[in-house]
Amino acid sequence: MTKTLLKASTIKHRTNKLIKKKLDKLWSELIKKRAKEMCEMCGKSTMLNSHHIISRSNLNLRWDLHNGVCLCVSCHSLSNHSAHKDPLGFAEWVRQHRPDDYNYLMVKRNERFDKDYERIERELKKWNELKYFPKKKGEV
């Protein structure tokens, strides 16, 4: 009986890992699509990364589109003022340029993750089906 339980938990772990990988890819594509394939900090359109504002280890926000920003490799991790090398400066940038997302993340960051991967996938696919993303308040 223990062997059966062990196998079932191993299968579930592998299945969850595959689901997370699939959701990560879809989330990343949507972050770039929303930014019109341009770095949101400097405007470059090459070597783009989807960056989590709050660490992807926070499963409650890992696939939340409010928690993503499209950055070129320089703004993401290479320059001295990148999101990874200057996290406080980056947090200030988010607060100034994406105040609604910043406030949302401050509230949501400590909520529990409900582990409903199917719901998350449905929500991301719904966004992916849109031809464009709605403009943010004040955006032309």
SULLINZI-V540154 format. One record per pair of residues at least 24 apart in sequence whose ideal C-beta (glycine too) atoms are under 7 Angstrom apart, sorted by the first residue. I is the first residue (numbers start at 1). J is the second residue. Records with the same first field share a line. If there is no record, write none. Layout:
I->J, J
//
This chain:
19->117
23->63, 117, 120, 121, 124
26->124, 128
27->63, 68, 124
30->65, 124, 127, 128
31->65, 68, 69, 70
32->70
34->65, 133
35->70
38->70
39->70, 71, 72, 75
40->69, 70, 71
41->71, 75, 93
42->72, 75
44->72
46->72
47->72, 73
48->72
49->73, 76
51->76, 83
53->94, 105
54->105, 109
58->109
59->113
60->108, 111, 112, 113
61->105, 108, 109
63->120, 124
65->127
66->101, 104, 105
67->105
100->137
//
